[in-house]
Amino acid sequence: MTYALSTSWQSTEPLSGMGLVDIIEQTGVEAIELDYRVTAEQWREMQKPLRQRGIRVASLHACTPLPENFDKKKASGDLFLLSSRDEEERRFAVKKAIQSLQLAADLQTQAVVFHLGRVEMEDQTNVLKQFYHDNEIESEGAAAFMQQKLAERTRLAPPYFDQVLKSLERMNEEACRLDVYIGIENRYRYHEIPFKSEFDTIFTEFTGGNLRYWHDTGHGEIFQRLRVLDARADLLQPYKPLLLGMHLHDIKGLKDHHAPGTGDFDFNQLKPFFRPETVRILEIHKQASLDEIQQGVQLLQEIDL
């Protein structure tokens, strides 16, 4: 089974494009996901050594590469908001999204992962996390807090979600034309889009198009630990037929992006949802060592994930 490594492992470091390829090659992986922290300059430097060393691009995490003149410290999957109520901003976000789709087509890569934006409201996810750390996540107080925040979200969401649907309509047209797929990622905070039934609406609206589900193991598991939803029952099971790929990483408490085998997540629970063609991306951040990544790949191979 082929596993790809996200460039997010080292893309925050001050490396040249060649340096980034050099260190990723040491892990032994045969493919990468190009993440949104990779600058345009790094990408120009990476292309030739990637071809020479036979390392393919398995997926892109939009918007990538980071456009010229943007501060790398602000790089984010939400840098351009497809949910913006400012039409000029939203159209620009769609333009950048389509550029990522075009790059994927040029690279003969079919998977592009997207964040879809957010509902503009106060994000108090950290309050919910404090309930967890205080061993009170099952308390009436935690349940009441979550109920209050979700009611607020439901009230505020419609105009932002409408903008997302408008953005996806144009993106889907282009994805179909280019024969690439839009992977819609489950999110990490309750005010982000999509959330719960919004997935159903999106996939119903674009039935027959090139929109697919992309599962992030850390986001799903953390939402489960915070009692926001059940990752398997609410996400993996209903969208299994649409599953394009997964971001695979381990979790320690409420901290994700660790190498498999260094946290407390049971990867065996994911096995029923994989198909041979499912894109498998190790989205691991810089706290992981080279050895931990290599051992993580071995672990996934041993459980045949």
C-alpha positions in Angstrom: 0.0 0.0 0.0 1.3 3.5 -0.9 1.3 6.2 1.7 2.1 9.8 0.9 3.6 12.3 3.3 2.3 15.9 3.5 4.9 18.5 3.1 3.4 20.0 6.2 5.9 17.9 8.1 8.7 20.4 7.2 7.1 23.2 5.2 7.1 25.6 8.1 10.9 25.3 8.3 13.2 27.8 6.4 14.1 25.2 3.7 14.6 25.7 0.0 12.5 23.6 -2.3 15.4 21.3 -2.9 16.0 21.0 0.9 12.3 20.1 1.4 12.6 17.3 -1.2 15.8 16.1 0.3 14.4 15.6 3.8 11.2 14.1 2.7 13.1 11.6 0.5 14.8 10.3 3.6 11.5 9.0 4.9 11.3 6.5 2.0 7.9 7.6 0.9 7.1 7.5 -2.8 4.6 10.4 -2.9 3.7 13.7 -1.2 0.8 15.9 -0.6 1.7 19.5 -1.5 0.3 21.6 1.3 -0.6 25.3 1.5 2.5 26.4 3.4 4.8 25.6 0.4 5.6 28.9 -1.3 5.6 29.6 -5.0 9.4 29.8 -4.9 9.7 26.5 -3.1 7.4 24.8 -5.6 9.4 26.1 -8.5 12.6 24.6 -6.9 10.9 21.3 -6.1 9.5 20.3 -9.4 12.7 19.0 -11.1 14.1 17.0 -8.1 10.6 15.4 -7.6 10.6 14.2 -11.2 14.2 13.1 -11.1 13.7 11.1 -7.9 10.4 9.6 -8.9 8.4 11.2 -6.1 4.9 11.9 -7.3 2.3 14.4 -6.0 -0.6 12.3 -4.7 -2.8 15.2 -3.6 -2.8 18.9 -3.0 -4.1 20.8 0.0 -5.6 24.0 -1.3 -4.7 26.7 -1.8 -1.3 25.7 -3.0 1.4 26.9 -3.6 1.2 30.0 -1.3 0.9 32.9 -3.8 3.7 35.4 -4.1 3.7 38.3 -1.7 1.8 36.5 1.0 3.3 36.2 4.5 4.2 32.5 5.0 3.3 32.9 8.7 -0.3 33.5 7.7 -0.5 30.5 5.4 -3.7 28.6 6.1 -6.3 26.4 4.4 -8.6 29.3 5.3 -6.5 32.1 3.8 -9.1 32.6 1.1 -12.7 32.2 2.3 -15.1 30.5 0.0 -17.8 31.4 2.6 -17.2 35.1 2.5 -20.2 37.4 2.3 -18.0 39.9 0.5 -18.5 39.0 -3.1 -15.1 40.3 -4.3 -13.4 38.3 -1.6 -15.4 35.1 -2.3 -14.8 35.4 -6.1 -11.0 35.7 -5.4 -11.2 32.6 -3.2 -12.8 30.7 -6.0 -10.2 31.9 -8.4 -7.4 30.6 -6.2 -9.3 27.4 -5.7 -9.5 26.9 -9.4 -5.8 27.5 -9.8 -5.2 24.6 -7.3 -7.5 22.4 -9.4 -5.6 23.4 -12.6 -2.3 22.5 -10.9 -3.6 19.1 -9.9 -4.7 18.5 -13.5 -1.3 19.6 -14.8 0.4 17.1 -12.4 -2.1 14.3 -13.3 -3.2 14.3 -9.6 -6.9 13.9 -9.0 -7.3 14.8 -5.4 -7.4 18.4 -4.0 -8.4 19.0 -0.4 -10.4 22.1 0.6 -11.5 23.9 3.7 -14.8 25.6 2.8 -14.8 28.5 5.3 -16.7 29.4 8.4 -19.6 31.0 10.1 -18.5 34.4 11.5 -19.1 34.0 15.2 -17.1 33.8 18.4 -15.2 30.6 18.4 -15.2 29.1 22.0 -13.9 25.7 21.2 -11.3 26.2 23.9 -14.1 26.4 26.5 -15.2 22.9 25.4 -11.6 21.7 25.5 -11.4 22.9 29.1 -14.4 20.8 30.1 -12.5 17.9 28.6 -9.3 18.6 30.5 -11.3 19.0 33.7 -12.9 15.6 33.1 -16.3 17.3 32.8 -17.0 16.7 29.2 -19.9 14.5 30.1 -21.4 17.1 32.5 -24.6 19.0 32.1 -22.6 22.2 31.9 -20.7 20.9 28.9 -23.8 19.7 27.1 -25.6 23.0 27.8 -22.7 25.0 26.5 -22.5 23.0 23.3 -26.2 23.2 22.8 -26.1 27.0 23.2 -23.2 27.4 20.7 -24.8 25.1 18.1 -28.1 27.0 18.4 -26.2 30.3 17.7 -24.4 28.7 14.8 -27.7 27.4 13.3 -29.1 31.0 13.5 -26.1 32.6 11.9 -25.0 30.0 9.3 -27.4 30.4 6.3 -25.8 33.3 4.5 -22.3 31.9 4.9 -23.4 28.4 3.8 -25.2 29.9 0.8 -21.9 31.5 -0.3 -20.2 28.1 0.0 -22.7 26.5 -2.2 -22.3 29.3 -4.8 -18.5 28.8 -4.6 -18.8 25.1 -5.0 -21.0 25.4 -8.1 -18.2 27.2 -10.0 -15.5 24.9 -8.6 -17.4 21.8 -9.4 -17.8 22.9 -13.0 -14.1 23.3 -13.3 -13.3 20.1 -11.5 -15.5 18.1 -13.9 -13.9 19.8 -16.9 -10.4 19.0 -15.6 -11.3 15.5 -14.3 -10.1 16.2 -10.8 -11.9 15.7 -7.5 -12.7 18.2 -4.7 -12.1 16.6 -1.3 -14.2 18.4 1.3 -12.5 18.0 4.7 -14.2 17.5 8.0 -13.3 20.4 10.2 -11.8 21.0 13.6 -14.0 23.7 15.1 -17.8 23.9 15.4 -18.1 27.2 13.6 -16.4 25.9 10.5 -18.1 24.6 7.4 -19.3 22.0 6.7 -20.8 20.7 9.9 -23.2 17.7 10.4 -26.1 18.1 8.0 -24.3 20.6 5.8 -22.4 17.6 4.3 -25.7 16.0 3.3 -26.9 19.2 1.6 -23.6 19.6 -0.3 -23.5 16.1 -1.6 -27.2 16.1 -2.5 -26.8 19.4 -4.3 -23.9 18.2 -6.3 -24.9 14.6 -6.9 -23.1 13.3 -10.0 -20.4 16.0 -9.8 -16.8 15.8 -8.6 -17.3 16.6 -4.9 -16.1 14.0 -2.5 -15.6 13.5 1.2 -12.1 13.8 2.8 -11.6 12.5 6.3 -9.1 14.0 8.8 -8.6 11.5 11.5 -7.5 14.0 14.1 -10.4 16.4 13.5 -12.9 13.5 13.7 -11.5 12.0 16.8 -11.2 15.3 18.6 -14.8 16.1 17.9 -15.7 12.7 19.2 -13.7 13.2 22.4 -15.4 16.6 22.9 -18.8 14.8 22.3 -19.6 17.1 19.4 -20.3 14.1 17.0 -19.4 10.5 16.4 -16.7 10.3 13.7 -17.7 6.9 12.5 -21.5 7.1 12.7 -21.8 10.8 11.6 -19.0 11.0 9.0 -17.2 7.8 7.9 -20.2 5.6 7.6 -22.6 7.9 5.7 -20.0 9.2 3.4 -18.0 6.0 2.8 -19.2 5.7 -0.8 -17.8 9.2 -1.4 -14.6 8.9 0.5 -11.7 10.2 -1.6 -8.9 10.1 0.9 -7.8 10.6 4.5 -5.3 12.6 6.5 -3.8 10.1 8.8 -2.1 11.1 12.0 -2.1 10.1 15.7 -3.7 12.0 18.6 -2.5 12.7 22.1 -5.4 13.9 24.2 -6.7 16.8 22.1 -3.4 17.3 20.1 -3.2 15.8 16.6 -0.8 15.6 13.7 1.5 13.1 15.5 3.1 10.2 13.8 1.1 6.9 13.9 2.0 4.9 16.9 3.1 7.8 19.1 -0.4 8.7 20.4 -3.5 7.0 21.6 -5.6 6.6 18.4 -6.7 3.1 17.3 -6.1 3.1 13.5 -7.8 -0.3 13.2 -11.2 1.4 13.5 -10.6 3.0 10.1 -10.1 -0.3 8.2 -13.8 -0.8 7.2 -13.8 2.5 5.4 -10.8 2.1 3.1 -10.8 1.0 -0.5 -7.6 0.3 -2.5 -8.0 3.6 -4.4 -8.4 5.7 -1.2 -5.7 8.3 -1.0 -3.7 7.9 2.2 -1.8 11.0 3.4 0.4 11.1 6.5 -0.3 14.7 7.6 2.3 15.0 10.3 3.8 18.1 11.8 7.4 18.9 12.7 7.3 17.5 16.2 7.6 14.0 14.6 11.1 12.7 14.0 12.3 10.9 10.9 12.3 7.6 12.8 8.8 8.1 14.1 7.5 8.7 10.6 9.2 5.6 9.3 7.9 3.5 12.2 4.4 5.1 11.6 4.4 3.9 8.0 5.5 0.4 9.1 2.6 0.4 11.7 0.0 1.2 9.0 1.4 -1.4 6.7 1.3 -4.1 9.4 -2.4 -3.4 10.1 -3.0 -3.3 6.3 -4.7 0.1 6.4 
